[in-house]
Amino acid sequence: DWSSDVCSSDLDCCEDGTICTPSLTVNSGFESGSPLNACALESVSAGNLVASGWQVTVGTVDRIRGGSVCATSTQPKFGDYCLDLCGTPASSGAIKQLVPTVPGHKYRCTFWLSGDASAGPTAKKVHAKVGNYIDLSYTFNCSGSGAQAWVINQFEFTARGANEALAFVADNGVTTGGPMLDSINLVDITTQCVGDLDASGQVDGADIALLLLNFGDCPVGP
């Protein structure tokens, strides 16, 4: 995957899983929670928390632990854990977190997207939402049944209230093997310099990589 190679060749702290500017999201990489054995998963159903921070609002999601012995499964991008939005039993799940914001401030959300190739459709679709006024669609196309790559995505918005609901919703029907998420971070970029796309404090090659990954027409919001 060309875009993954671009990201991995010149990553600063905001791309390698650590946070340059403290993220407003809690449990951004799903590391908090009950310890699991390698390759194991825990299913979390609607109305419950994924350990902390993220509430499951629809269906079920699977919190998954990777490991070197999980050769045929998607490995987390960072740390030991990641999240499959199409959980067990088969569903199309969704998660949400209420984050503190300042009305009028501009925010950037970055997240890593992959897909579980062991089941479900090849194209893994997910919607990233903010409140009821941002709804963006992303697709990850799996290539084969082995471990998948991860691709970074990002979007920006201007907060309308003192809190905003950040949500990720699977759009793959009633199935297992859905879109997978890791390292969901949100930062206030109101005072950030224009070219610093990843909020690292400097304009560098990683910012160019993010620009190329998002090259093309801008999505039109409602």
Buried (B, 14 or more C-beta within 10 A) or exposed (E): EEBBEBBBEEBBBBBEBEBBBEBBBBBBBBBBBEEBEEBBBBBBBBEEBBBEBBBBBBBBBBBBBBBEEBEEBBBBBBBBBBBBBBBBEBBBBBBBBEBEBEEEEBBBBBBBBBBBBBEBBEEBBBBBBBBEEBBBEBEBBBEEEEBBBBBBBBBEBBBBEEEBBBBBBBBBEEBBBBBBBBBBBBBBBEEBEEEBBBBBBEBBEBBBBBEEBBEEEEEEEE
